[in-house]
Amino acid sequence: MNQTFKYRTRRLRSSRQQGFTLVELAVVLAVIGLIIGAVAIGKDVQRNAEYTKVKNKFIDQWEQAYNQYYQRTGVVLGDSQTAPQNMVNGERYLAGGTRSGRDMTGVTPPNAICRAAAGQGMTRGFTAGTDPDLRVLMTRAGIRMPPGRAEGLEDRYVYLDSNGNPQEVQVCFQWNVPLANGSADNAAGDGAGNVMIITGLTPDLARSLDQMIDGKPDEREGRFRRQGVANNAGGSAINSPGQEWQATNRDLIATRNDRAFDEDQVAIVTAVYRMNQ
């Protein structure tokens, strides 16, 4: 019995010392590769899901809140109910002694309507205490706003950029001067009419929203475009091609340095979303 036990023990030790075969190693490496690939794909799927959530639960809900305000009051945000101008913050514009509806290409537009402060990167001003507050207007009309970040910060939404750093989206509303063909009246190129200004968008989030809203990521055409790009920026030809969104996820915030450090906060852009009213 002792000799048989010793013989089996030596065979077991010998089989353990042989290690893995090439086939086993290949299987292990293949499994590791699949796991790594699944993790990488999972991150992209998660980011795309977050971008869809930004649109469905924040941008779209703010558009609905804007439309509900118009349905309940008969005017757009900040407009006069007795002498409507069909302009965001039109009551302040009317107080300046000018009426809308005539040649508007050379006028100075009123300030934007925001919550407490203008968004980062906006070209239009907002004066707290003078210009109407977005949240005050909505609550007066009994409009339920998107939850946003928290109570009192319904106009903002926080998400993670592709490097895992937090970014904050903020919405404001304003009226833009119509663009006269061949003139510089709307040099900012923000699109004409009443619009939602969306700040704090990473380039890939802006492209994703543009694709979902307009069907193609073009920063100078459609309802959704980049602030500061006129519709005819690509040339005077009617059939001239569009324009890709500036900056990429390789750019550091406030720069376009084409750097890709993991600790960098990704560059942001400002978008203009034209309202139907």
Legacy VTK file of the C-alpha trace (Angstrom):
# vtk DataFile Version 3.0
C-alpha trace
ASCII
DATASET POLYDATA
POINTS 277 float
0.000 0.000 0.000
2.800 2.418 0.849
4.556 1.823 -2.461
1.331 2.281 -4.447
0.594 5.528 -2.614
4.113 6.835 -3.238
3.835 5.906 -6.933
0.548 7.784 -7.314
1.963 10.781 -5.471
4.990 10.926 -7.816
2.677 10.731 -10.872
0.502 13.554 -9.514
3.547 15.762 -8.857
4.890 14.971 -12.300
1.610 15.922 -14.008
1.487 19.184 -12.048
5.008 20.125 -13.102
4.111 19.745 -16.791
2.093 23.074 -16.730
-0.360 24.185 -19.420
-0.320 22.888 -22.935
-0.198 25.255 -25.933
-3.877 24.641 -26.564
-4.760 25.580 -23.007
-2.643 28.718 -23.174
-4.295 29.695 -26.454
-7.737 29.246 -24.904
-6.780 31.354 -21.871
-5.374 34.149 -24.066
-8.479 34.077 -26.245
-10.712 34.404 -23.186
-8.628 37.312 -21.869
-8.883 39.014 -25.252
-12.646 38.601 -25.282
-12.922 40.057 -21.784
-10.801 43.093 -22.706
-12.811 43.629 -25.883
-16.092 43.334 -24.005
-14.935 45.913 -21.445
-13.922 48.361 -24.201
-17.207 47.860 -26.067
-19.108 48.149 -22.805
-17.624 51.591 -22.153
-18.723 52.807 -25.592
-22.198 51.373 -25.110
-22.449 52.996 -21.684
-21.321 56.377 -23.064
-23.807 56.192 -25.936
-26.552 55.345 -23.460
-25.575 58.368 -21.365
-25.715 60.635 -24.425
-29.184 59.329 -25.254
-30.192 59.993 -21.653
-28.955 63.595 -21.896
-31.204 64.129 -24.910
-34.291 62.272 -23.706
-34.321 63.287 -20.046
-32.830 66.762 -20.233
-32.727 68.478 -23.652
-36.079 67.100 -24.868
-37.759 67.816 -21.537
-36.556 71.408 -21.599
-37.957 71.791 -25.102
-41.268 70.420 -23.817
-41.182 72.821 -20.860
-40.584 75.725 -23.255
-43.520 74.631 -25.426
-45.765 74.182 -22.366
-44.961 77.728 -21.265
-46.074 78.982 -24.684
-49.297 76.951 -24.532
-50.209 78.191 -21.050
-49.277 81.856 -21.433
-49.675 82.421 -25.179
-46.188 83.929 -25.438
-42.595 82.700 -25.382
-40.346 83.073 -22.346
-40.041 86.653 -21.131
-42.347 88.088 -23.776
-45.098 90.640 -23.160
-48.586 89.141 -22.890
-50.294 92.436 -23.730
-48.028 93.370 -26.663
-46.275 90.147 -27.700
-43.123 90.399 -29.788
-42.714 86.637 -30.347
-39.196 87.028 -28.965
-37.563 85.480 -25.915
-37.141 88.348 -23.424
-39.273 90.430 -25.775
-40.813 92.457 -22.941
-37.437 93.998 -22.199
-36.948 94.609 -25.914
-40.342 96.369 -26.047
-39.385 98.496 -23.044
-36.521 99.891 -25.111
-39.010 101.496 -27.472
-38.562 99.139 -30.455
-41.136 96.786 -31.931
-40.491 93.505 -33.684
-41.916 92.612 -37.085
-40.128 95.210 -39.196
-36.594 94.967 -40.581
-34.872 93.182 -37.688
-31.529 92.459 -39.357
-29.745 95.424 -37.809
-31.220 95.530 -34.305
-29.515 94.736 -31.030
-31.150 91.591 -29.546
-32.206 91.426 -25.884
-30.227 89.455 -23.339
-30.691 85.751 -22.815
-32.914 84.172 -20.169
-30.971 81.860 -17.851
-31.076 80.585 -14.311
-28.909 82.852 -12.108
-25.999 83.102 -14.577
-25.169 82.685 -18.261
-23.674 79.406 -19.396
-19.973 78.928 -19.989
-19.048 80.035 -23.500
-22.239 81.961 -24.303
-21.849 85.018 -26.527
-25.026 86.671 -25.220
-25.189 88.332 -21.824
-27.503 87.727 -18.883
-27.892 90.097 -15.923
-29.242 88.509 -12.755
-31.899 90.693 -11.156
-32.571 92.570 -14.397
-33.258 89.863 -16.968
-36.040 87.351 -16.202
-34.887 84.269 -14.319
-35.647 81.015 -16.141
-36.711 79.108 -13.055
-38.938 81.933 -11.796
-40.770 82.149 -15.126
-41.358 78.402 -15.206
-42.611 78.119 -11.619
-44.952 81.093 -12.047
-46.607 79.345 -14.991
-46.759 76.048 -13.080
-44.404 74.309 -15.499
-42.682 71.168 -14.242
-39.022 71.402 -15.158
-36.583 68.512 -15.701
-34.917 67.405 -12.442
-31.478 68.522 -13.645
-28.772 68.486 -10.992
-30.966 69.310 -8.015
-33.740 71.558 -6.735
-32.904 75.054 -7.969
-30.447 73.725 -10.559
-32.943 72.249 -12.985
-31.203 74.021 -15.885
-28.022 71.969 -15.433
-27.008 68.361 -15.932
-23.728 66.630 -15.038
-22.164 63.801 -17.031
-18.721 62.231 -17.463
-16.610 62.952 -20.534
-14.610 60.266 -22.337
-11.741 60.658 -19.827
-14.068 60.136 -16.875
-14.038 63.784 -15.782
-17.280 65.602 -14.851
-18.791 68.108 -17.277
-21.840 70.324 -16.746
-24.465 71.043 -19.404
-26.520 74.213 -18.945
-29.479 75.531 -20.943
-30.555 79.136 -21.565
-32.984 80.690 -24.054
-32.602 83.717 -26.303
-33.767 85.384 -29.517
-31.305 85.721 -32.397
-31.279 88.325 -35.140
-32.274 87.041 -38.602
-29.336 86.557 -40.919
-29.542 88.871 -43.927
-27.912 87.289 -46.966
-24.504 88.821 -47.597
-24.569 91.023 -44.507
-22.814 90.934 -41.160
-25.909 91.636 -39.038
-25.651 88.220 -37.426
-21.908 87.806 -37.410
-22.145 85.370 -34.515
-24.020 82.967 -36.788
-26.308 81.691 -34.041
-29.297 81.029 -36.284
-32.406 83.185 -36.424
-35.353 83.195 -34.057
-35.956 81.769 -30.600
-33.357 79.193 -29.613
-32.126 77.113 -26.706
-28.445 77.664 -25.938
-26.736 74.512 -24.652
-23.298 74.940 -23.103
-20.788 72.417 -21.744
-21.025 69.845 -24.547
-18.015 67.717 -25.394
-17.474 67.435 -29.169
-18.675 63.831 -29.346
-21.775 64.622 -27.273
-22.552 67.555 -29.589
-22.147 65.337 -32.645
-24.322 62.635 -31.087
-27.104 65.133 -30.294
-26.840 66.622 -33.787
-27.152 63.153 -35.309
-30.236 62.369 -33.214
-31.903 65.745 -33.899
-30.975 66.565 -37.508
-29.974 63.168 -38.853
-26.348 64.168 -39.532
-23.548 65.768 -37.488
-23.261 69.109 -39.323
-22.331 72.096 -37.164
-23.703 74.812 -39.465
-27.028 73.471 -40.749
-30.313 72.249 -39.293
-32.077 72.986 -36.016
-29.022 71.973 -33.998
-25.740 73.744 -34.776
-22.650 75.196 -33.137
-22.770 78.715 -31.762
-20.791 81.152 -33.884
-21.163 79.377 -37.236
-23.371 81.108 -39.806
-25.443 78.950 -42.138
-23.521 80.204 -45.190
-20.104 79.749 -43.580
-19.151 77.060 -46.068
-19.463 79.352 -49.066
-22.074 81.114 -51.169
-22.927 78.070 -53.286
-26.344 76.658 -52.484
-25.144 73.066 -52.678
-21.898 73.596 -50.765
-21.171 70.799 -48.261
-21.696 71.209 -44.554
-19.079 71.536 -41.872
-17.803 69.089 -39.263
-17.936 69.951 -35.571
-14.807 71.697 -34.351
-12.548 70.195 -31.695
-12.293 66.535 -30.725
-12.045 64.465 -27.560
-8.263 64.762 -27.871
-8.415 68.489 -27.087
-7.962 69.880 -23.595
-10.740 72.145 -22.294
-10.353 75.782 -23.458
-7.773 74.716 -26.062
-7.425 72.773 -29.307
-4.024 71.225 -28.607
-4.687 67.673 -29.898
-3.500 66.141 -26.626
-4.831 62.878 -25.215
-3.843 62.604 -21.550
-6.177 60.557 -19.388
-6.243 63.263 -16.712
-7.342 65.997 -19.148
-10.817 67.490 -19.053
-12.118 67.285 -22.619
-12.776 70.488 -24.604
-16.366 71.780 -24.720
-18.473 73.527 -27.352
-21.703 75.561 -27.257
-24.704 74.563 -29.364
-27.792 76.408 -30.602
-31.087 74.482 -30.782
-33.863 76.301 -32.646
-37.306 76.183 -31.060
-40.558 75.745 -32.984
-42.166 78.775 -31.321
LINES 1 278
277 0 1 2 3 4 5 6 7 8 9 10 11 12 13 14 15 16 17 18 19 20 21 22 23 24 25 26 27 28 29 30 31 32 33 34 35 36 37 38 39 40 41 42 43 44 45 46 47 48 49 50 51 52 53 54 55 56 57 58 59 60 61 62 63 64 65 66 67 68 69 70 71 72 73 74 75 76 77 78 79 80 81 82 83 84 85 86 87 88 89 90 91 92 93 94 95 96 97 98 99 100 101 102 103 104 105 106 107 108 109 110 111 112 113 114 115 116 117 118 119 120 121 122 123 124 125 126 127 128 129 130 131 132 133 134 135 136 137 138 139 140 141 142 143 144 145 146 147 148 149 150 151 152 153 154 155 156 157 158 159 160 161 162 163 164 165 166 167 168 169 170 171 172 173 174 175 176 177 178 179 180 181 182 183 184 185 186 187 188 189 190 191 192 193 194 195 196 197 198 199 200 201 202 203 204 205 206 207 208 209 210 211 212 213 214 215 216 217 218 219 220 221 222 223 224 225 226 227 228 229 230 231 232 233 234 235 236 237 238 239 240 241 242 243 244 245 246 247 248 249 250 251 252 253 254 255 256 257 258 259 260 261 262 263 264 265 266 267 268 269 270 271 272 273 274 275 276
